[in-house]
Amino acid sequence: MQLNKQWPAFLLLAALFSRCEKNDSDKAFGNTTIFMPQATVSGGTNANYPVPSGLDSATHNYTIDSTAGTVTVLLGVSRSGLQSYQAFSVQVTTNADTINHLITAGLLDATTILLPSDVYTLPATVHVDAGVPMVSFNLVLDKVKLKTYAGKKLALAVALANPTLYQLNPLISTTIVIINVDALPI
């Protein structure tokens, strides 16, 4: 009869020991998705990325190379989730229809026009190495051609597409770059 009284205590100890697992902080929670950090700058569903950003001079989101005659806008690819960082590549595309829709709908400033394709260059693909959570890539603008658009804002929808691994976060995989030509010191 003594064994029957100890049986519940034994079961309780067995249950406690069987529950020993990794701490929640050590688990790889979350979905692994790819996104553009710049698409999160404005917050909410607004993916506008103003250039210049209004940040202080030490943290501009662009650089100017007077020797090369370029303005370089800093963009990037990142991924979420706590899983190990595996290498992947993603295509970089643009979408004129997105900008034309935003202009037609009055969602962009009245002085905004689509950034002409002869004014910029973008990489076709960005590669992220294993062990790396984020990499930068550049939207390079021709400074001389950019100056011809004084008084205008130029917009370009830069999007990520076709990742070799993981999935895109559709809410933040497109950035609307809006270049205020008059605000750039060119």
Secondary structure by P-SEA (a helix, b strand, c coil): cccccaaaaaaaaaaaaaaccccccccccccbbbbbcccccccccccccccccccccccccccccccccbbbbbbbcccccccccccbbbbbbccaaaaaaaaaacccccccccccccccccccbbbbcccccbbbbbbcccaaaaaaaccbbbbbbccccccccccccccccccbbbbccccccc
